[in-house]
Amino acid sequence: MTVMYNRVALIGLGLIASSLFWAMKRGGLAGETVGYARSAATRDTARNIGLCDRICDSVADAVADADLVILCVPVGAMDAVAAEIGPLLKTGAVVSDVGSVKRAVIDAVSPHIPDGVHFIPAHPLAGTEQSGPESGFAELFDNRWCLLTPNGADAAEVAKLRTYWEALGSNVDEMDADHHDLVLAVTSHTPHLIAYTMVGVADDLSRVSESEVVQFSATGFRDFTRIAASDPTMWRDVFLNNKDATLEILGRFTEELFALQRAIRQGDGDLLHDYFTRTRSIRRGIIEAGQDTDAPNFGRYPKP
């Protein structure tokens, strides 16, 4: 693969930024990759593990002469970071992000983007419960989706960024920002909230000891704990910045939960069986789409 951007600046050096660097290095996609994190300790860690070709001690140095700037910071930090880098961006540069919410990011970042600079929001649907610069790996984006929400950006630059993400291993699609936030409220944000809640219930249930929860965890609860171990700052910002869509889906979830609760109370086995039969098809669809496999413990637990 030939170099796509001569200089790429990664602002924020967590799981996604780290994986971006290793994936770019694998594919030879950048002439030089520079990185910056607000924390000096994070920058030191990045230097020690060889993350990026160069780690900068100021965001100004990081974005200087960058052709592609990717904001890999929590959604709540986008406004301040964009305000700081806006005057420093060179004409023709592309600014993108990896935030899980898109409308709030567009509203926060767009006012700070100068004329002649292209802002193309993006969201790679990839991650683990790990965080920090040491957690990244080149294969994170392989066969995972990246959604672009161009918001009127230059078509040629959007096409180039699409090719970039494809070269990183991703499948790519484009979506309206508001629709993206609703889809992700269904597929990611509300499930995370439910996972956090279920783990919290287990923690609060005094009649079941913590040792029993740990020792006798069934597969479903172990999946909940994996999700609930995700970065708390990121997920706090996701819920605060995708409030309307998350509350809409959470309301629908609550209605469905009440219906199942009523069926259990009334012994309505037919309703439960029909409901569970219908929901099985979603799982089959995910497997057929290549986004998971029916192999036991896929990607989650050590093989026996």
Secondary structure, 3 states (H helix, E strand, C coil): CCCCEEEEEEECCCHHHHHHHHHHHHHCCEEEEEEECCCHHHHHHHHHCCCCCEECCCHHHHHCCCCEEEECCCHHHHHHHHHHHHHHCCCCCEEEECCCCCHHHHHHHHHHCCCCCEECCEEECCCCCCCCHHHCCHHHHCCCEEEECCCCCCHHHHHHHHHHHHHCCCEEEECCHHHHHHHHHHHHHHHHHHHHHHHHHHHHCCCCCHHHHHHCCCHHHHHHHHHHCCCHHHHHHHHHHCHHHHHHHHHHHHHHHHHHHHHHHHCCHHHHHHHHHHHHHHHHHHHHCCCCCCCCCCCCCCCC
